[in-house]
Amino acid sequence: MTKPKLLVVEDDKNTLDGLIQILRRDGYTAVGVSSGYDALNQLSRESFDIVITDMKLPGMGGLLLLQEIKKKNSSIAIVVVTAYSSIKSAVNAVKHGADEYLAKPVDVEELELVLEKLREKQQLVIQNRLLKEELKDKYTFSELVGGSPQMHRIFKMIEDVAPSTASVLIMGETGTGKELVAHAIHYRSERAGKPFVALHCAALSEGILESELFGHEKGAFTGAIQSRKGRFELADGGTLFLDELAEMSLKVQVKLLRVLEKGEFERVGGEKTIKVDVRCIAATNRNLEEEVSEGRFREDLFYRLNVINIQMPPLRERKDDIPILSNYFAVKYAKKYKKEIKGFDPEAIKALLSHHWQGNIRELQNTIERAIVLCKSDTISVDHLPESIMPDNEYIPVIKIPIGTTLKEAEKEIIQRTLQITNGSKQSAAKILGISTRKIEYKTKEWC
């Protein structure tokens, strides 16, 4: 770790010169000035990591100097130096932003320990900032891929909604990217440095879901051998993402509504009221208005969650994004599996475009990963796609067989022409003809 660059502020020339000489001998880059005004001028001309300043200075005192420095650049660490008789003023300086204080006369070894500790602290701050930027890059639309008008509207909505604390309800079919939207909102908000906690409500019984949300006390139920925090406590200060919200029972909905309205709850089996500050983002693949009208979902909870509504379009309604997404996933999985993939052949893209995509982006992602695993060339073809993904019949031309052609010749003509259409894919040809791939392999060997 490189040593920090130091600015030393001391009005006594002998003390200043001696300290600068010692610090430079120990490998530090150190500059000395004799007043607070000189220090501010020096800081305006060049950057420093740490300022070491005496509390008693002519003109501008050390306390005012540190306030001015922190106002201009809060990342600079400040060490104040004071006489034993003025320790109270040093403590006051710490309250106003000083990072450490030392008593006069300065013990050089103690000073170096302080400088090393401050440098480690600064490095940690930098690393955390870089980590946050990396997390923002990860979820700032990098996983939400698309150029369609629908996706541009969603990107704009995320930008507008993220800075607020409003609850968000994301609706759309399974696999449309609802959790990615929740991540993007969180990591673009002021809560980005706090936890993002997700809970998938489907397939959890009422009792388990209640415990997962609110936690439980020891002995609350059979098997509760110790107290446990729930997702609301874990997400305090951050964001809680509730997926498949419509699966929640009416009893749990009542408790959820209370937390959202009052910011407080009790653990299962507990009496102590716990207060939390949590932003809630919920998602569902059901029509909640219909669920409300059928009495399966509380109307008051629906309106409490539905402050901001984001509708995720199914992939079949944004087909312009299919080639973009396919190439994105191809690059991602080619890197993962260490393969050189140039792209897709036209028939493969045609097949991807014609598919209904009931599983939406998740289904497309799995399809492309499978294709990358199976691909032994540099281009993905229909051979690498599942049987269920084939071009619509409109892409398959009519094969005309002249009268008088024998059945054996007709069979050969049909199979060979179909193989031409599918770029040699026996699997795809078998699907079109309604026969097994093994039969096509047998016939082609017979003709050789």
N, C-alpha and C positions, 0 to 999 in steps of 0.2 A: 504494500500500500504506500503510495507516494505521500511525502510529508506535506502538511498544509502550508499555504502561503500566509505569512503573519504581518499584521500592521500593529506596531507598538506605539502607544500614546503615553508619553511621560514628560513632565516639564523640567525635571531635574536632569541636566545633560549628562552628568557622570553615571547616574543610574541607567539612563536610556542607552548610552554607548556601551556600558558593561553588559546589559541584557541582550542587546543586538549582537554583540560579539560572541557571547555564549551560544545563542540560538543558531547563528550562522555556522559556528564551529561544529554544532551537533547536526548539521545538515538541513536546517530550515532556511527557506527564503524569507528574510525578515527585513522590513522597512520601518524606520523610526521617525516620528514627528513629535513636536512639543506642545501642541494644543489641539482642542477639539475642532477648531475651524480648519487647521492644517489637515486633520484626519479626514474631514468631509471632502476637502479638495482632493486629497490623495485617492480617496475611494471613488471619486467621480472620474479619475483618470485611469485607474487600473483596478482589477478585481482582487479581492483577498478572501481567504477562507475563514480566518479567525482574527478578531481584533482584541488586543490586550490593552486595557486602558486603566490609568489611575483614576480614582474617584474625584480627587481634588486637582482641578486643572484651571489655569488662568482663563478668564472670560467665560467660556462654555464648560460647565462642569461635566463630570463623567456620566451622571444620570441623564442629563439632557442629550449628551452625545449618543448614548446607547439608544435612546428613544428615536432620535433622528436617523440613526443607522437602520434600526429595525423597520422604520417607516418606509425607507427606500428599498431595503433588501432584507427580508426576514430570514433568509437562508444563512446569512453570516452569523457565526457563533461569536459571542462576546464574553470575555473574561475580565472581571473588574478586580482591581488591586486596591486595597485600602489598609490603613493602619489598624492595629488591634483595637484602639480606642473608638474606631468608627465602624465596627462590625455591623451595627444596626443599619447603617447606610448601605452596606453591601447587601444585606438581606433585602432591603427595600429595592435595590437595583435588580435583584433576582426576580422580585415580584413584577418588575416593569420590563422583564425580557432578557436580563443577563442570564447566561447559561451556567457560569461558574464564578466563584470569587476566591481570591487568595489574600492572605494577610502579609503585610510588609514586616521584615524584609522577605522578598520572594525566595522560596526554596526552589532551586532549579529542577531538582528531581521531581518535586511535587508538581511543578509547572508542566514538565514534560508528560507526566502521567495524565494530567488534565487535558493537555493538547491531544494526546493519543486517544483518550476517551471521546473527546468532541469530534475528532476526525472519524472515528468508527461510527458515531451517531450520524454524522453527515452522510457517510457512505450508505448507511442503512436507509436514510430518508431518500437518497437518490435511487437505491434499488427498489424501494417500495413504489416510488413514482414511475419507474420504468415498468414495474410489474402491472401497475394500474393502466398504463398506456397500452401494454400488451393485451390486457384483458379487454380494454376498450376496442382495440383493433380486432380482437377475436369476435366480438359481438356487434361491432358497429357496421352492420350490414354485410360483413364479409361472409357470414354464413347465410344471410338472407340475400340470395342471389336472384336477380331478375331485372329485365329492362322493360317489362310490360307496363302500361298505364296503371293497372291495378297495384303493382308493386311500388311504383313511384309514389302513389297516393299513400300507401302504408309507410314508406320511408319518411314522407313528410309528416304524417301523423305521429310517428315515433319521435321525431325531432321536436314537435310542438308539445307533446304530452310529457316527455321525460323529465323536464325541469320541475314539474308540478308534483304535488303529493296525492293527486286524485286517484281513486280506485279505477282500475281498467278491467274491462271484460272483453276477452278475445274469443270470438266465435268462429267456428269453421270445422270442416271435416277432419277426421283423424289423418295425421301425416302432412298437414298443410304448413307446419312451422310455427305453431302457436307458442311453444316454449322459447323458440329463438327470438320471437318478438318480445316476450317477457324479459329475456336476458338483455336484449338491446335497449329496452326502456331503462332497466336498472343501471346498466353500465354507462348510460349517458346522463344519469341523474346525479344529484348531490349525494345520494346514498351509495355511490359506486364503491367506496372504500369499506362499506359495511356488508354484512352477509346477504347473499342471495340464497334463499332456502326454498326448495321445491317439494311439494307433496302431491302424489297422484292418488286421488280419492277413490278411483275405481277399484273394485275387488277387495276393499277393506270393510270389515264388518263395522257396525255402528260403534261398538265398544272400542275397537282398536283405533278407529279413525278419531274418536274423541280423545283417546290417550295420545295419539300422534300429534294432534293439534295443540292440546292444552297441557300435556304432561300428566304425571300421576305421582301420588305420594306412596311411600312404602306401605304395603298391606292394603292398598285400595281395592285390590281384587286378587284372585288366585294367581300366583306367579309374579306378583309385583314385589319382588324381594328387596328392591331399593327404589328411592325416589328418582324420577327422571324428568328432565325438561322436555317440553313439547316444542313443536316447530315455531310457535309464536315467540317463545322465549329465545330460541336460537336465532330468530330473525330480528331481534330487537335492534332498532336503529336502521334496519335494512329493508329488504323486500321479501314477502312471502308469496310464492306462486302456487296457486291451487289448481291443479289440472283435473279435468273431468268432474267439475264442481257439481253437476246435476246428479251425480251418484250419491250425494250426501243426504242422509235421512233428515226429516223435518226437525227432530230433536236436536241434532247437531247444528242445523241451520240456525236455530234460536240462539244457541251459544255463540256461533260465529257472528251473528248480527250484533250481539252485545259487545263483543271485542271491537268490531269495526266502528261502532258508535261511541263507546266509552273508553276504549283502549285498555280494558282490564278484564280479568277472568280469574277463576280458581282452578288449580289442578284437580284432576279426578281424585276424589277422596280427600281433598284438602279444604281448608277454611280460609287460608291467607289469600287476600286479593293481590294479584300481581299486575303491575302496570307495564305496558309496552308501547313503543312507538314503531309501528310496522305499516309499511305501504303494502296493500293487497292487490295482486294481479291475479285474476281468475280466468279460467278457460273451460270451454265445453264444446262438444261436438253436437249437442242437442239444441233445439229451439227452445230457449228458456221461457219465452212468452207463452208457448204452448204448454210447457211444464207448469207454469203458473196457473193457466186457465184450467188445467186438469187437476189442480190441487196438489201437485207433487213438489212444487217449489214455492217458497214463501215470496209473496209479492214485495213486501218491504225489503227483504234481502236482495231481491233482484234489482230494485231501484237503487239500493245502497251501493251495489257493485257496478251497476251500469252507468256510472258517471261518464266514463269514456268508453265507447264501444268501437272495437276494431274487428272488421269482418275479413277473415282470410279466404281468398278465393281458391276453389279447387284447381288443381293443375290443368284439368281439361278445359277450364275457362281462361287459361293464360298460356295457350300452346306456343306463343312466340318465345316463351321462356324455356321451353324444353331443350332446344339445342344449346342454349347458354348454360343451363343447369347441367346438362349431360357432359359438356366439356369441362365444367368446373369440377364435377365429381371424377371425371376421367383423370384430370391433372392430380387431384387429391389422392386417388387410389393408385395411380401409376407411381407416385412418389412413395406411398406406403409400401407397395410391393416391389419397388425398385425395378420398374419396367419402363421401356422407351415406347411411348404411345404417341403417334402423330395425330390421331383423331378417329373419326368415324367415316365409313364409306356411305354413299348416298342412300343405299337401300336400308342401312341400319337406322339412319336418321328418319327415313320415311316410315319405318316400322315404329320407331319411338313416337313420332308425331301422330300416328294413327291409333295408338293404344288409348284405352279409356282412362287408365290410371286411377282405379278405384282407391288404391292406397296412397295416392298423391305423391308428394316429394319423397316421402320415406320409401315408397315402392320404387321410384325412379333411382334413388340413391343405392338401394340394395341391388337393383338390376345392373347398374353401371359397375358396382364393385364386383359382382359376379362376372361381368364381361371382362374386366381387367384381369381377374384371376385366371380365366380360361384362355385369354388371348395369348397366342404364341407368336404373333407377328406384330407389326407396328401400327396396324389399323384394326379397329373394331368393326366386325361385320355382323350380319344377322345370325351367323353361326354361333356367335357368342351370347346371343340373347335367349331368354327362355322361350319355350314353345308358345306360351300364351301371348307373346308380343310379336305380332306379324302384321304386315301391311293389310289394309282393308282389301276386299276383293276387287275394288275398282282399279287397283294397280295391277291386277292379273289379267293379261290379255287372253282372248279366246283362242283355243287350239283347234284348228280345223283338220279333220281326218277324212280323206277321200273315201268314197264308196268303193268297196272291193278290198280295202285294207284288212289284213288278217288281224285277229284279236291280239296275237303275239306282237305284231308290228305296231298296232295301235297303242298297246301298253308301253312298248319301248319309246314310241314317239312322245306320248304324254309324260312319261317320267323324265325323259331327257329334256323336253321343253320346260318342264316345271323346274328342273334343276338349273336351267339357264336363267330363269326368272329369279330364282333365289340365290343366284351367284354361287351355285354349287352346294348350298346348304341342304344336306339330306334331311336334317331335322325339320327345317321349314317346309321342304317339299312334301314330306310325309304328312305334316299337319294340313297342308292344302288339299292333298289327295285323300286324306282320311285313312291312311294305311300306316303301318309301323315303319320306323326308321330302319329296322333290321331287314324288312322286306326290300326296301330300296337298295340297301347295301348288297343283299343277295343278288338282286336283278342286275345291278351294275357290274358285279363280278362275273355274272353269267355272260354278259355281252363282250367282255374283254377277250 
